[in-house]
Amino acid sequence: MQLRLSRCDDTDVFALLLYFHQAKDVSATVLMLGTSPQRAVINIGDMVKKHQNIVSSILHTHALTGCDTVGSYHGIGKTTAIKVLQSGFQFKSVGDPAADIGMVVKEATRFIVACYKVPINQGDTMTDVRYRVWVSKVGQKGARVQPKLKSLPPTSEAFAENVKRTHLQASIWMAALDPDPPAMEPCEYGWLKVEHFRILQPLMFPPKTEIAPQDVLKMIQCSCTGDQPCSMMQCSCRSAPLGCSSFCNCGGEESCCSPHTLTPEKIDDNTSKQVQEDSDDNLD
């Protein structure tokens, strides 16, 4: 009997083992340490047999509901996602490099909406669903406070960028054993290249996307004055918390003392301080 033991409790590895054990029809015994306090040993082959109907979609589901490179959705855990898979949902576009990104977003929308357990109509966007969830929460009997924004689905713009990162990650995972994996440019799939720091940064919204309607934006402005404007929590923008803008009395520039108002100069200064602190720590 062949035995393969993977000493790892990472969820990404667990999902990859399940997927490729079935995809490659692995005959060897593959064991993995569990993530429970008892650290039970999991037989990957037995798990594949038990959940054979959903294993082929496990990588898509894990990526879409949150992994190292993709944001998760508040209140939507892996258990909820698995239940949606068990109801018969199947992925056809997510993770397929040749799929149209519009179809990928529509497919992901149907899945996440099912996780929120709300109805969806033909042509509904995630913003439509966000509003419907908000109405359902506000309309609950005994509801005395407004629902927290994090409990609502994301807007369509933010969701689309997260789905692009999901699509890229799922494609990479599914091609992990291919000698010639598909060439996919990260900057076309929800990532932004920051040349100054030589890093990839997740893109929260498409370029030029308004974070709120103009009527709302005009209402969010502070009137702070003095030598250190916006240094106190009385600043309406700082308490929001939002960075100040040109609409504010401080102008949202270097004179603004709010930590949420970031300028290239402040970023460079903070980076230099962090580098110096790290250097001092190493010397110690």
C-alpha atoms as one frame of an Amber mdcrd trajectory, in Angstrom:
protein
   0.000   0.000   0.000   1.323   3.410  -0.970   1.131   6.090   1.711   1.432
   9.844   1.292   1.254  12.036   4.394   0.938  15.797   4.032   1.668  17.538
   7.333  -0.273  20.706   6.708  -3.480  22.223   8.059  -3.921  24.908   5.381
  -7.401  25.065   3.829  -5.986  25.870   0.385  -3.950  22.656   0.444  -6.973
  20.673   1.626  -9.082  21.920  -1.291  -6.267  21.227  -3.764  -5.820  17.682
  -2.471  -9.527  16.950  -2.811  -9.724  18.373  -6.317  -6.663  16.646  -7.782
  -7.290  13.358  -5.962 -10.525  13.097  -7.941  -9.325  14.769 -11.162  -6.275
  12.508 -11.460  -7.979   9.425  -9.985  -5.246   9.025  -7.372  -5.006   5.488
  -5.963  -2.434   6.178  -3.249  -3.572   6.778   0.322  -3.301  10.496   1.077
  -3.699  11.677   4.659  -3.796  15.176   6.047  -3.878  16.599   9.551  -7.190
  18.255  10.336  -7.688  21.815  11.549  -9.778  20.818  14.584  -8.320  21.074
  18.126  -8.074  17.284  18.154  -6.067  17.481  14.896  -7.751  14.360  13.515
  -6.148  12.742  10.488  -8.273  13.126   7.356  -8.254  10.482   4.657  -8.485
  12.486   1.426  -9.685   9.504  -0.587 -12.571   8.828   1.800 -13.544  12.502
   1.721 -13.602  12.468  -2.080 -15.871   9.414  -2.122 -18.200  10.958   0.447
 -18.508  14.260  -1.426 -17.811  13.135  -4.995 -20.677  15.234  -6.399 -19.182
  18.546  -5.281 -15.408  17.960  -5.279 -15.047  19.120  -8.901 -16.277  22.580
  -7.797 -14.392  22.773  -4.509 -11.585  25.031  -5.804 -14.039  27.484  -7.366
 -16.056  27.608  -4.155 -13.073  28.035  -1.874 -11.622  30.848  -3.981 -14.949
  32.662  -4.391 -15.801  32.622  -0.678 -12.370  33.831   0.413  -8.763  32.658
   0.281  -5.313  34.252   0.582  -5.792  36.342  -2.557  -9.564  36.867  -2.590
 -11.725  38.733  -0.097 -14.523  36.942   1.743 -18.116  38.041   2.351 -19.246
  38.820   5.878 -21.434  36.048   7.231 -20.830  33.715   4.273 -18.683  30.849
   5.525 -17.483  27.651   3.901 -20.332  25.638   5.415 -22.907  27.881   3.747
 -21.089  27.620   0.423 -20.923  23.816   0.626 -24.684  23.673   1.197 -25.214
  25.671  -2.003 -23.006  23.194  -3.880 -24.927  20.274  -2.414 -28.162  21.814
  -3.690 -26.905  21.153  -7.214 -25.003  24.308  -8.200 -22.200  23.701 -10.705
 -19.497  26.050 -11.973 -18.925  26.238 -15.711 -17.197  29.594 -16.285 -15.244
  30.442 -13.121 -11.696  29.138 -13.485 -11.918  28.637 -17.248  -9.323  30.972
 -18.850 -11.296  30.968 -22.117 -14.566  32.061 -20.474 -15.972  35.542 -21.014
 -15.462  37.581 -17.846 -19.050  38.810 -18.055 -20.303  35.220 -17.851 -17.898
  34.563 -14.988 -19.353  37.472 -12.990 -22.938  36.360 -13.700 -22.174  32.822
 -12.558 -20.450  34.053  -9.406 -23.378  36.388  -8.729 -25.856  33.496  -8.800
 -23.701  31.500  -6.395 -23.118  34.266  -3.836 -26.784  35.335  -3.981 -27.729
  31.752  -3.183 -25.401  31.944  -0.179 -27.253  35.052   1.029 -30.521  33.089
   0.625 -32.390  35.813  -1.218 -34.313  35.560  -4.504 -32.719  36.807  -7.697
 -34.450  37.900 -10.877 -33.196  37.636 -14.435 -30.736  40.463 -15.065 -30.296
  41.397 -11.389 -26.897  42.799 -10.440 -25.197  42.446  -7.080 -26.186  46.038
  -6.310 -29.841  45.054  -6.805 -29.346  42.166  -4.412 -27.549  44.435  -1.942
 -30.592  46.720  -1.854 -32.954  43.743  -1.455 -30.946  42.395   1.487 -30.933
  45.850   3.082 -34.728  46.115   2.743 -35.185  42.665   4.290 -33.006  43.576
   7.275 -34.635  46.964   7.843 -38.071  45.418   7.546 -37.456  42.803  10.225
 -39.819  43.088  13.165 -38.114  44.519  16.177 -35.205  45.941  14.173 -34.152
  49.080  16.029 -30.888  49.889  14.299 -29.748  50.093  10.727 -27.904  46.971
   9.491 -24.132  47.219   9.379 -22.758  47.798   5.902 -20.461  44.778   6.198
 -23.522  42.535   6.566 -24.733  43.539   3.084 -23.544  42.094  -0.232 -20.949
  44.255  -2.033 -21.829  46.645  -4.830 -21.654  45.336  -8.380 -18.420  47.241
  -9.064 -16.590  45.929  -5.999 -17.964  42.415  -6.524 -16.771  42.264 -10.131
 -13.167  43.021  -9.134 -13.266  40.365  -6.411 -14.669  37.835  -8.884 -11.848
  38.617 -11.317  -9.345  37.742  -8.578 -11.354  34.574  -7.906 -11.245  33.660
 -11.584  -7.487  34.160 -11.760  -6.814  32.175  -8.583  -9.070  29.278  -9.594
  -7.427  29.154 -13.035  -3.960  28.993 -11.456  -4.980  26.247  -9.047  -6.678
  24.136 -11.706  -3.591  24.368 -13.923  -1.176  23.546 -11.081  -0.064  20.298
 -12.739  -0.024  21.573 -16.327   3.443  22.014 -17.882   2.135  24.973 -19.871
  -0.390  26.864 -17.698  -2.442  29.686 -19.246  -0.774  33.097 -19.288  -3.104
  35.474 -17.471  -2.090  39.065 -16.729  -2.961  39.837 -13.059  -3.667  43.487
 -13.869  -6.556  42.321 -16.066  -8.022  40.323 -13.197  -8.568  42.622 -10.253
  -4.987  43.595  -9.417  -3.190  46.918  -9.666   0.576  47.142 -10.159   2.110
  49.739  -7.828   5.442  50.496  -9.488   6.659  52.701  -6.632   6.606  49.805
  -4.152   6.906  46.983  -6.702   3.807  45.217  -5.438   0.419  44.064  -6.680
  -2.485  45.651  -4.849  -6.098  44.444  -5.043  -8.261  46.816  -7.028 -11.353
  47.635  -4.986 -13.248  49.439  -7.761 -12.754  50.011 -11.478 -11.016  53.311
 -12.319 -13.196  56.446 -12.045 -15.881  54.640 -10.048 -17.689  56.977  -7.675
 -17.706  55.648  -4.108 -21.139  57.214  -3.584 -23.648  59.388  -5.465 -22.571
  63.000  -5.841 -25.406  64.215  -3.598 -24.053  62.022  -0.797 -20.444  62.996
  -1.393 -21.314  66.664  -1.018 -22.787  65.898   2.402 -19.565  64.258   3.615
 -17.179  67.101   4.237 -15.545  68.592   7.278 -15.084  72.210   8.267 -11.935
  71.735  10.364  -9.629  74.724  10.832  -6.507  75.568  12.826  -2.867  74.613
  12.650  -3.681  70.882  12.820  -7.011  70.385  11.069  -8.709  66.983  11.348
  -6.469  65.891  14.231  -9.462  65.253  16.532 -12.353  62.810  16.247 -14.757
  65.770  16.011 -13.771  65.824  12.334 -16.782  64.318  10.523 -14.583  62.703
   7.879 -12.161  61.163  10.387 -14.980  59.721  12.506 -16.656  58.242   9.375
 -13.810  57.035   8.803 -13.018  58.606   5.430 -10.132  60.540   4.006 -10.706
  64.234   3.484 -11.178  65.547  -0.030 -11.088  68.810  -1.916 -14.657  69.432
  -0.737 -13.400  69.742   2.862 -12.228  72.956   4.510  -8.770  71.433   5.005
  -8.582  70.697   1.294  -7.573  67.085   1.857  -3.919  67.929   1.310  -0.721
  67.995   3.362  -2.234  70.249   6.021  -4.820  67.569   6.871  -3.836  65.588
   9.999  -6.306  62.750   9.561  -4.584  59.351   9.174  -7.238  58.423   6.593
  -6.127  61.176   4.226  -3.159  59.678   2.398  -0.967  61.550  -0.059   2.125
  60.250  -1.889   4.301  62.290   0.476   2.686  60.747   3.547   2.995  57.256
   2.115   6.691  57.771   1.392   7.208  59.184   4.887   5.408  56.279   6.573
   7.355  53.788   4.480  10.669  55.408   5.418   9.723  55.298   9.100   8.753
  51.630   8.860  12.009  50.760   7.102  13.957  52.593   9.807  12.019  50.799
  12.567  12.639  47.417  10.926  16.338  48.274  10.618  16.514  49.248  14.282
  14.783  46.004  15.290  17.292  43.963  13.291  20.180  45.743  14.947  18.691
  44.965  18.359
